[in-house]
Amino acid sequence: MMSQEQNDLITRIGPKAPAGKLMRMYWQPAALVDELAEGRPIKAVKLLGENFVLFKDETGRYGLLDRDCPHRGADLAFGRLENGGLRCAFHGWLFDATGQCLETPAEPVNSSLCKNIKQRSYPVVEKGGILWAYLGEGEPPAFPEIDCFAAPDEYTFAFKGLIECNWLQALEVGIDPAHASFLHRFFEDEDTSAAYGKQFRGASADSEMPMTKVLREYDRPIINVEHTEYGLRLIALREIDEQRTHVRVTNQLFPHAFVIPMSTEMTITQWHVPVDDVNCYWYAIFTSYAAPVDKAKMRAQRLELYELPEYRSRKNKSNDYGFDPHEQATETYTGMGADINVHDQWAVESMGAIQDRTREHLGQSDKAIIQYRRLLRQEIEKVASGGKPLLFLDAASARSIQGPATMDGIGPTKGWETYWMEVDVKRRRGAPWAAPVPAELAKKVPHLTAAE
């Protein structure tokens, strides 16, 4: 049983909180590139409990500054882009992307006041359709060379969604393989050829069996959890019969992401980014190993559910997530429609703004959650002692973090251990872009990687 103090330790992310100090040692998704690509390229951003203004200046350079103007505290998110920076609408003070004050126009002509004024600024980089910010001290870490960053732009698509609860319970859904057999259960199977862009609606690799049937009929997975150089690997096994077993391989990418298979040809890398202690965004990059991503279709599918500009779900607490008792009796386990994001959002928001883990009772199927919390506490303590946490990478070590491997397929009951690796490596070898084969897999299935 967890104490309240332990629960606070792993959930609170303010600047002075231990978990907040850990989070500030990583690049954080601050916005989608799309959010500044159209209309007014200035956006108020709340991230890790702090308020910022994100903007793109006239030269295309991104800047992230504290949101309150250092003159009198007015809101810079209502500023104007001009003369090489962001100008406060109150008195016209002008700041560049580094936070340096360039002009204080109401001051005397010979005033040197602006030379000594610098607003706190933060590094911003564009990667995978997301604008990433580093809020920590010192030099930021390097990005790992994982698939969603290695793939060309036309093979990726980025999106986000708001969840009104603490980041940790949102993340923990993604490392819980058992829940999918219940929360995401569909009573009827659909034509899997129409599954593009939808989770848990296609067929598993090497099989015509729809994922909906696998999850519905085999609801007691054996779950294996392995520690890796990037976090955790989860392997969920659902035995179909003596010859065949469904294998699903997913990953927890420390500190707050997971990497999961979406279909035989696409994966999802998803971060659960704290807005503050009681709200978070999921940011996802969908990566294709086959054809270029149909970005317009993927975006249109998601905009059926998510409303701009906040990317808030149209199905939410205010309308009971679209709950329909007739649908629950005849079509879906939840009665909340076919989009599994709604199911997940209901589950985690129903726990409360911050889940009270002093009242929970975990079982064997929660082993990944137990190990992740242990890992999180360990890395929080490491940072508190002045150390560098897991996946705080330099340029050399970043190149060694590749993949990670994911798969969803039906293979041999005896021999599944290498089967999933072979499926993942074959997909990489057949990709039209240079999808790297992680070194661990190259060693274990050398017959598929000998040409490298």
C-alpha positions as CSV (number, residue, x, y, z in Angstrom):
1,M,0.0,0.0,0.0
2,M,1.3,3.4,-0.9
3,S,1.4,6.3,1.5
4,Q,0.2,9.8,0.7
5,E,3.7,11.1,0.9
6,Q,4.9,8.5,-1.7
7,N,2.0,9.4,-4.0
8,D,2.8,13.1,-3.8
9,L,6.5,12.3,-4.6
10,I,5.7,10.6,-7.9
11,T,2.8,12.8,-9.1
12,R,3.7,16.5,-8.2
13,I,5.7,18.3,-10.9
14,G,6.1,21.9,-9.8
15,P,9.5,23.6,-10.1
16,K,10.4,22.7,-6.5
17,A,8.9,19.2,-6.4
18,P,11.3,16.2,-6.7
19,A,9.4,14.8,-9.7
20,G,9.3,18.2,-11.3
21,K,13.1,18.5,-11.0
22,L,13.4,15.1,-12.8
23,M,11.0,16.2,-15.6
24,R,12.9,19.4,-16.2
25,M,15.9,17.3,-17.2
26,Y,14.2,16.2,-20.4
27,W,12.9,17.8,-23.5
28,Q,9.1,18.3,-23.2
29,P,6.5,18.6,-25.9
30,A,5.3,22.2,-25.7
31,A,3.0,22.4,-28.9
32,L,2.4,20.9,-32.2
33,V,4.2,22.6,-35.1
34,D,0.7,22.9,-36.7
35,E,-0.4,25.2,-33.8
36,L,2.0,27.9,-34.9
37,A,2.0,27.2,-38.6
38,E,-1.3,28.9,-39.3
39,G,-2.8,32.2,-38.3
40,R,-1.1,34.0,-35.4
41,P,2.2,32.3,-34.5
42,I,2.1,33.2,-30.8
43,K,0.7,30.7,-28.2
44,A,0.3,30.7,-24.5
45,V,1.7,27.5,-23.1
46,K,1.4,26.0,-19.6
47,L,3.9,23.3,-19.0
48,L,5.1,21.6,-15.8
49,G,3.0,24.1,-13.8
50,E,4.6,27.2,-15.3
51,N,3.3,29.8,-17.8
52,F,5.1,30.6,-21.0
53,V,4.6,32.2,-24.3
54,L,5.8,30.3,-27.4
55,F,6.3,32.2,-30.7
56,K,7.8,32.0,-34.1
57,D,9.5,35.3,-35.2
58,E,9.6,36.8,-38.7
59,T,12.8,34.9,-39.6
60,G,11.2,31.5,-38.6
61,R,13.1,31.2,-35.3
62,Y,11.1,29.8,-32.3
63,G,11.2,31.4,-28.9
64,L,9.8,30.3,-25.5
65,L,9.8,33.0,-22.8
66,D,8.2,33.4,-19.3
67,R,4.8,34.8,-20.0
68,D,4.8,37.8,-17.8
69,C,6.6,40.9,-19.2
70,P,9.5,41.9,-17.0
71,H,8.4,45.5,-17.1
72,R,5.0,45.5,-15.3
73,G,3.9,41.8,-15.6
74,A,1.5,42.1,-18.5
75,D,0.7,39.0,-20.6
76,L,3.2,38.6,-23.5
77,A,0.9,36.0,-25.1
78,F,-1.1,39.0,-26.4
79,G,2.0,40.6,-27.8
80,R,2.9,41.6,-31.4
81,L,5.5,40.0,-33.7
82,E,7.5,42.8,-35.2
83,N,11.1,44.2,-35.6
84,G,12.7,40.8,-35.0
85,G,10.9,39.8,-31.8
86,L,7.8,39.8,-29.6
87,R,6.6,43.2,-28.5
88,C,4.5,43.6,-25.3
89,A,1.2,45.3,-26.1
90,F,1.3,47.3,-22.9
91,H,4.3,49.6,-23.3
92,G,5.9,48.3,-26.5
93,W,9.0,46.6,-24.9
94,L,10.4,44.2,-27.5
95,F,12.1,40.8,-26.8
96,D,13.9,38.5,-29.1
97,A,13.8,34.7,-29.0
98,T,16.7,34.6,-26.5
99,G,14.7,36.9,-24.1
100,Q,17.0,39.9,-24.7
101,C,15.2,43.2,-24.5
102,L,15.7,45.0,-27.8
103,E,13.7,48.2,-27.3
104,T,12.0,50.1,-24.5
105,P,10.3,52.7,-26.8
106,A,8.6,54.8,-24.1
107,E,12.0,55.5,-22.4
108,P,14.2,58.5,-23.4
109,V,16.0,58.2,-26.7
110,N,19.4,57.8,-25.0
111,S,18.2,55.2,-22.4
112,S,20.3,52.1,-21.9
113,L,17.6,50.3,-19.8
114,C,16.9,47.6,-22.3
115,K,20.5,46.4,-22.4
116,N,20.2,45.2,-18.8
117,I,16.8,43.5,-19.3
118,K,16.5,39.9,-20.3
119,Q,13.4,37.7,-20.0
120,R,14.0,34.1,-19.0
121,S,14.1,32.0,-22.1
122,Y,14.2,28.3,-23.0
123,P,15.6,26.3,-25.9
124,V,13.0,25.1,-28.5
125,V,13.6,22.6,-31.3
126,E,11.3,21.2,-33.9
127,K,11.2,17.4,-34.2
128,G,8.7,14.9,-35.5
129,G,6.0,17.6,-35.9
130,I,6.3,18.7,-32.3
131,L,8.0,21.8,-30.8
132,W,10.1,20.6,-27.8
133,A,11.2,22.8,-24.9
134,Y,13.9,22.3,-22.4
135,L,13.1,23.9,-19.0
136,G,16.1,22.5,-17.0
137,E,19.4,24.0,-16.1
138,G,22.6,23.6,-18.1
139,E,22.9,21.9,-21.5
140,P,19.9,19.9,-22.6
141,P,20.3,16.2,-23.4
142,A,20.5,14.8,-26.9
143,F,17.4,13.2,-28.4
144,P,17.5,9.4,-28.7
145,E,17.6,8.1,-32.3
146,I,14.2,6.3,-31.9
147,D,12.1,5.6,-35.0
148,C,9.7,8.5,-34.7
149,F,12.7,10.9,-34.9
150,A,14.6,8.8,-37.5
151,A,11.8,8.6,-40.0
152,P,11.4,11.2,-42.7
153,D,8.6,13.7,-42.2
154,E,6.2,12.1,-44.7
155,Y,6.3,8.9,-42.7
156,T,5.2,10.5,-39.4
157,F,2.1,12.3,-38.1
158,A,1.8,14.2,-34.8
159,F,-1.3,15.0,-32.8
160,K,-2.3,15.7,-29.2
161,G,-5.2,15.6,-26.8
162,L,-6.1,17.1,-23.4
163,I,-6.8,14.9,-20.4
164,E,-8.1,16.5,-17.2
165,C,-6.1,14.5,-14.6
166,N,-2.6,14.0,-13.3
167,W,0.0,12.8,-15.9
168,L,0.9,9.6,-14.1
169,Q,-2.4,7.9,-14.2
170,A,-2.6,8.8,-17.9
171,L,0.8,7.2,-18.5
172,E,0.0,4.1,-16.5
173,V,-2.9,3.1,-18.8
174,G,-0.3,2.7,-21.6
175,I,1.7,0.2,-19.6
176,D,-1.2,-1.9,-18.5
177,P,-1.7,-4.7,-21.1
178,A,-4.6,-6.3,-19.3
179,H,-7.1,-3.5,-19.6
180,A,-7.4,-3.7,-23.3
181,S,-9.5,-6.9,-23.1
182,F,-12.1,-5.1,-21.2
183,L,-12.0,-1.3,-21.6
184,H,-11.5,-1.6,-25.4
185,R,-13.7,-4.7,-26.0
186,F,-15.9,-4.7,-29.1
187,F,-18.7,-7.3,-29.3
188,E,-18.6,-7.5,-33.1
189,D,-15.6,-7.6,-35.4
190,E,-15.3,-5.2,-38.4
191,D,-13.7,-5.5,-41.8
192,T,-10.0,-5.0,-40.9
193,S,-9.3,-3.4,-44.3
194,A,-11.0,-0.3,-43.1
195,A,-8.8,0.0,-40.0
196,Y,-6.4,2.7,-41.2
197,G,-5.7,5.2,-38.5
198,K,-7.6,3.3,-35.8
199,Q,-6.2,1.5,-32.8
200,F,-7.1,-2.1,-32.0
201,R,-9.2,-2.5,-35.1
202,G,-6.8,-4.1,-37.6
203,A,-5.6,-7.7,-37.9
204,S,-2.5,-9.0,-36.1
205,A,0.6,-9.8,-38.1
206,D,0.7,-13.3,-39.7
207,S,-3.0,-13.7,-39.1
208,E,-6.4,-12.8,-40.4
209,M,-7.7,-12.7,-36.8
210,P,-8.9,-9.2,-35.9
211,M,-7.4,-7.6,-32.8
212,T,-10.9,-7.1,-31.5
213,K,-11.4,-10.9,-31.5
214,V,-8.0,-11.5,-29.8
215,L,-8.7,-9.1,-27.0
216,R,-12.3,-10.2,-26.5
217,E,-11.7,-13.9,-26.3
218,Y,-8.3,-14.1,-24.6
219,D,-8.5,-11.8,-21.6
220,R,-5.9,-13.3,-19.2
221,P,-2.5,-12.3,-20.8
222,I,0.8,-13.5,-19.3
223,I,2.8,-10.3,-18.9
224,N,6.6,-10.2,-18.9
225,V,8.4,-7.0,-18.0
226,E,12.1,-6.4,-18.8
227,H,14.3,-3.5,-17.9
228,T,16.1,-1.9,-20.8
229,E,18.5,1.0,-21.4
230,Y,15.5,3.3,-22.2
231,G,13.0,2.1,-19.6
232,L,10.9,-1.1,-19.7
233,R,9.8,-3.6,-22.3
234,L,6.4,-5.2,-21.9
235,I,5.5,-8.5,-23.6
236,A,1.9,-9.7,-23.3
237,L,1.1,-13.2,-24.3
238,R,-2.4,-14.5,-25.1
239,E,-2.3,-18.2,-26.0
240,I,-4.7,-19.0,-28.8
241,D,-4.0,-22.8,-28.7
242,E,-1.1,-25.2,-28.3
243,Q,0.4,-24.0,-31.6
244,R,-0.4,-20.3,-31.7
245,T,0.1,-17.4,-29.3
246,H,-0.7,-13.8,-29.7
247,V,2.4,-11.6,-28.8
248,R,2.2,-7.9,-28.2
249,V,5.4,-6.0,-27.5
250,T,5.3,-2.5,-26.1
251,N,7.8,-0.2,-24.4
252,Q,7.9,2.4,-21.6
253,L,10.3,5.2,-22.7
254,F,11.4,7.0,-19.6
255,P,10.3,9.2,-18.1
256,H,6.7,9.6,-19.5
257,A,6.3,8.0,-22.9
258,F,5.4,4.7,-24.3
259,V,5.9,3.1,-27.7
260,I,3.2,0.7,-28.9
261,P,2.1,-1.0,-32.2
262,M,-0.9,0.6,-33.9
263,S,-1.0,-1.8,-36.8
264,T,1.3,-4.2,-38.6
265,E,2.8,-1.1,-40.4
266,M,2.6,1.7,-37.9
267,T,3.6,2.5,-34.3
268,I,2.6,5.2,-31.9
269,T,5.2,7.0,-29.6
270,Q,3.2,8.9,-27.0
271,W,4.2,11.2,-24.3
272,H,2.1,12.2,-21.3
273,V,3.1,15.8,-20.6
274,P,2.1,17.5,-17.4
275,V,0.3,20.8,-17.9
276,D,0.2,21.1,-14.1
277,D,-0.6,18.6,-11.3
278,V,-4.1,18.0,-12.4
279,N,-4.0,18.2,-16.3
280,C,-1.9,16.7,-19.0
281,Y,-1.7,16.4,-22.8
282,W,-0.9,13.3,-24.6
283,Y,1.4,14.0,-27.6
284,A,1.7,11.2,-30.2
285,I,3.9,10.6,-33.2
286,F,2.5,8.0,-35.5
287,T,5.3,6.4,-37.5
288,S,4.8,4.3,-40.7
289,Y,7.2,1.6,-41.9
290,A,5.4,1.2,-45.2
291,A,3.8,4.0,-47.2
292,P,3.9,7.7,-46.3
293,V,1.3,8.6,-43.7
294,D,-2.0,10.0,-45.0
295,K,-1.7,13.1,-42.7
296,A,-5.0,14.7,-43.9
297,K,-7.0,11.5,-43.2
298,M,-5.3,11.0,-39.8
299,R,-6.0,14.6,-38.8
300,A,-9.6,14.5,-40.0
301,Q,-10.2,11.3,-38.1
302,R,-9.0,12.9,-34.9
303,L,-10.7,16.2,-35.4
304,E,-14.0,14.4,-35.3
305,L,-13.3,13.9,-31.6
306,Y,-10.9,16.7,-30.6
307,E,-11.9,20.4,-30.7
308,L,-9.3,23.2,-31.4
309,P,-7.6,25.2,-30.1
310,E,-7.3,23.3,-26.8
311,Y,-7.5,19.8,-28.4
312,R,-10.2,19.0,-25.9
313,S,-12.3,15.8,-26.4
314,R,-15.9,16.4,-27.5
315,K,-16.8,13.4,-25.3
316,N,-15.9,14.3,-21.7
317,K,-17.1,14.5,-18.1
318,S,-19.8,17.1,-19.0
319,N,-21.7,14.7,-21.3
320,D,-20.7,11.4,-19.6
321,Y,-18.3,10.6,-22.4
322,G,-21.2,9.9,-24.8
323,F,-22.3,7.0,-22.7
324,D,-25.2,5.0,-24.2
325,P,-26.6,2.0,-22.2
326,H,-28.0,0.3,-25.3
327,E,-24.5,0.5,-27.0
328,Q,-23.0,-0.9,-23.8
329,A,-25.4,-3.9,-23.9
330,T,-24.9,-4.7,-27.5
331,E,-21.8,-3.1,-29.1
332,T,-19.0,-2.0,-26.8
333,Y,-17.9,-2.8,-23.2
334,T,-18.0,0.9,-22.1
335,G,-20.9,2.2,-24.2
336,M,-18.7,5.2,-25.0
337,G,-18.3,4.7,-28.7
338,A,-15.5,3.2,-30.9
339,D,-12.6,5.6,-30.2
340,I,-10.4,4.1,-27.5
341,N,-9.0,7.5,-26.5
342,V,-12.5,8.2,-25.0
343,H,-12.3,4.9,-23.1
344,D,-8.9,5.7,-21.7
345,Q,-9.9,9.3,-20.8
346,W,-12.9,8.1,-18.9
347,A,-10.8,5.5,-17.0
348,V,-8.1,7.9,-15.9
349,E,-10.3,11.0,-15.2
350,S,-12.7,8.8,-13.2
351,M,-9.9,8.1,-10.8
352,G,-9.9,11.8,-9.7
353,A,-7.7,14.7,-10.5
354,I,-4.8,12.9,-8.8
355,Q,-5.5,9.2,-8.1
356,D,-5.4,8.3,-4.5
357,R,-3.0,5.4,-4.6
358,T,-3.3,4.8,-0.9
359,R,-6.7,3.0,-1.6
360,E,-5.7,0.8,-4.6
361,H,-5.0,-2.9,-4.5
362,L,-2.6,-4.1,-7.2
363,G,-2.5,-7.6,-8.7
364,Q,-0.1,-9.6,-10.8
365,S,-1.4,-8.1,-14.0
366,D,-0.1,-4.7,-12.7
367,K,3.5,-5.8,-12.6
368,A,4.6,-3.2,-15.2
369,I,3.0,-0.4,-13.2
370,I,4.7,-1.6,-10.0
371,Q,8.1,-1.7,-11.7
372,Y,7.6,1.6,-13.4
373,R,6.8,3.3,-10.1
374,R,9.9,1.8,-8.5
375,L,12.0,3.0,-11.5
376,L,10.4,6.5,-11.2
377,R,11.2,6.8,-7.5
378,Q,14.8,5.6,-8.1
379,E,15.4,8.2,-10.8
380,I,13.8,11.0,-8.7
381,E,16.2,10.1,-5.9
382,K,19.1,10.1,-8.4
383,V,18.4,13.6,-9.5
384,A,17.8,14.8,-5.9
385,S,21.4,13.5,-5.2
386,G,22.8,15.5,-8.2
387,G,23.0,12.6,-10.6
388,K,21.9,12.2,-14.2
389,P,18.7,10.2,-14.7
390,L,17.9,7.4,-17.1
391,L,17.8,8.5,-20.8
392,F,19.6,11.8,-20.1
393,L,21.8,11.3,-23.1
394,D,24.9,12.8,-24.6
395,A,25.3,12.8,-28.4
396,A,27.3,9.5,-28.4
397,S,24.9,7.6,-26.2
398,A,21.8,9.0,-28.1
399,R,22.9,7.1,-31.2
400,S,22.7,3.8,-29.3
401,I,19.0,4.2,-28.3
402,Q,17.2,3.0,-31.4
403,G,13.8,1.4,-32.1
404,P,12.5,0.4,-29.7
405,A,11.0,-2.8,-31.2
406,T,7.3,-3.2,-31.1
407,M,5.0,-5.8,-32.6
408,D,1.5,-7.3,-32.5
409,G,1.2,-10.7,-34.1
410,I,0.2,-14.3,-33.8
411,G,3.2,-16.7,-33.8
412,P,4.3,-20.0,-32.5
413,T,3.5,-20.9,-28.9
414,K,6.9,-22.5,-28.7
415,G,9.4,-20.0,-30.2
416,W,7.5,-16.7,-29.6
417,E,10.7,-15.3,-28.0
418,T,12.5,-14.9,-31.4
419,Y,9.3,-14.7,-33.5
420,W,8.5,-11.1,-32.4
421,M,12.0,-10.0,-33.1
422,E,11.9,-11.5,-36.6
423,V,8.6,-9.7,-37.3
424,D,10.0,-6.4,-36.1
425,V,13.3,-6.7,-38.0
426,K,11.6,-7.8,-41.3
427,R,9.4,-4.7,-41.1
428,R,12.4,-2.5,-40.6
429,R,14.3,-4.1,-43.5
430,G,11.4,-3.6,-45.8
431,A,10.8,0.0,-44.8
432,P,11.4,2.6,-47.6
433,W,13.4,4.7,-45.2
434,A,16.5,3.6,-43.2
435,A,14.7,2.2,-40.1
436,P,17.5,1.2,-37.8
437,V,17.7,-2.3,-36.4
438,P,18.3,-2.1,-32.6
439,A,21.6,-3.7,-31.7
440,E,20.0,-6.1,-29.3
441,L,17.8,-7.5,-32.0
442,A,20.6,-7.7,-34.5
443,K,22.5,-10.0,-32.1
444,K,19.5,-12.3,-31.4
445,V,18.3,-12.7,-35.0
446,P,21.6,-12.5,-37.0
447,H,20.2,-14.5,-39.9
448,L,18.0,-11.4,-40.7
449,T,20.6,-8.8,-40.1
450,A,23.7,-10.4,-41.7
451,A,23.6,-8.0,-44.6
452,E,24.2,-5.1,-42.4
